[in-house]
Amino acid sequence: MDDPTRIPSESVSRPRFIEPVLSDPGSLDDILLVEDNPGDARLTVEILRELGWNSTVHITTDGDEALDFLHRRGEYTDAPRSELILLDWHLPRTTGRKILAELEGNRALENVPLVVLSGSGAAIERLEREHPQADASLTKPLNPDDLVTTL
């Protein structure tokens, strides 16, 4: 019998466990939010709190900083292991595309759900075709009130 919480393994390179994680947000201790827009980051954290997510949300503002956090290097040698990664696709320095490429095959992170967020629906469609290693991809709504529904 097919497990509805997993994408068929032939279409992805990493296990997908997004639905169980999202259905029990209280089980998450640490979330990494990779977002260069301070307003979007603040709004995302506020909405997660409104939705009952009490996880610690660690915020990095560019791709290099995110990779340092995930690989626990530089100023992040003591960083906790993220249990969910929310990744903005359009980042300064190292882009979301490069982050996904670097994380692919990383055994320490292969079971960490990764959700890509983008303000462009076209970017999401291309991402889903070219980078199936993302567990989910969401278009950020233009209206901040719609972000509650999206998250």
N, C-alpha and C positions, 0 to 999 in steps of 0.2 A: 504494500500500500504506500502511495506517495505521501511524503510529509509536506503539508502545505506551507510550512515555515521555511522551507529550503528551496532555493532555485536548483533545478536539476544540475548535477555535478558536471555533466558534459558541456555546460554553457559557461562555467566559471572555473577559476583556478583556486579559489579559497572557499572554505566552508561558510555557509550563510546561516546565521542564527539571529537575524534581526527581530523577528516577531516575538520570540520568547523574551528578549531583552526589553523590547518596547512595551510588552504587556505587563511587566513587573518593574517599573522604574525604581521602586524602592530597593531593588537588589543591586543597583549601581552605586558604587562609592565615588568613582572618579570618571569625569567626562572631559575630553579635550575638545575645546571649541577653537578652531583655527579660523579667525575672522579679522580682516584688516580694518573694517569699519567699526569704530567704537560704538556708534549708535546701534548698529545691528547686533553687536556683541551684547550690549546692555539689554536690549530688547529680548534677545534670545534667552538670556539668563532669567529675566523677569518672567517670561512666558513659561519657561520650564518650572519655575517656582510656583506659578499659578496653577500649573497642571499637576502639582504634587511631587515633582522631582526634587528630592532633597540632596542630590549628589553634589559633591564639590566639583565646580566647573572651572577648569584651568583654561586660560585664554592665551593663545599665542597669536601674534599679529602678522606674521609672514611665514612663508614656507620653510625658510632656514631655521627659524626658531621652533617651528613645529617638529621638524626632523630632529633637532637637538633634544627636544622634550621626549619624543618617542624613543629615541636611541639612548636617552639618559646620558648626554654628554654636555660638556661645557658647564654652564650655570645650572643645568638640570640633572646633574649626576644623581641626585636624591629624588627625582620626580617619581610619583607613583605610576604604576602601570594603568593606562587608560582602559576603561571597560566599554567605552563608546567614543568614536571620533566623529565630530561634526566638522566637515571640511569645506570651506569656501573654495570654489573652483578658481576664481580670479584673484590671485594673490600677488603682492610684490615679491621680487627676488625669485624664489623657487615657487613655481606654480602648482596648483592642485594636480595637474597632469604629471609633473615630475615627482611629486610626493607619492602618488599612486604607483608609479614605475619603481621607485625606490623601495616601497613597502612590499611589493609583490614578491612572494617567496620568503618573506621574513617570518620565520617560524614562531618567534616570540609574539608576533602581532596577528598571526593568521586567523585567529578566532575572535578578534576584536571587531565588532561591527563598525563599518565605516560608511557614513552617509555624506554624500556630496551635495552641497547647496550652491545654487547659481541663480543669478538674477535673469538669466537668459534661458528660455525654453529651448532654443536652438542648440545652445551649448550642452544642455542636459541630454537632448536626443543624440548628439554626436558622442557625448561621453558614454552613454549606454551602449552604443555600437562599438566604440574603440577601447573602452576600459571596463570590461565586465567584472573586474575585481572589486569594484565598489558594490557594497551590499544594497545600497539604495541611493537614489538621486532625486532631489526635490528642487523645483523652481521656487525661489523666494518670491512671494507675492509683492506687488507694488504697494498695496495698502497694509500698513503694519497690523491692523486688526485681523487681517486674513492669515497672518503668521501663526496665530494661535491654532487655527484649523490645520495648517500645514504641519506644524510640529506635533 
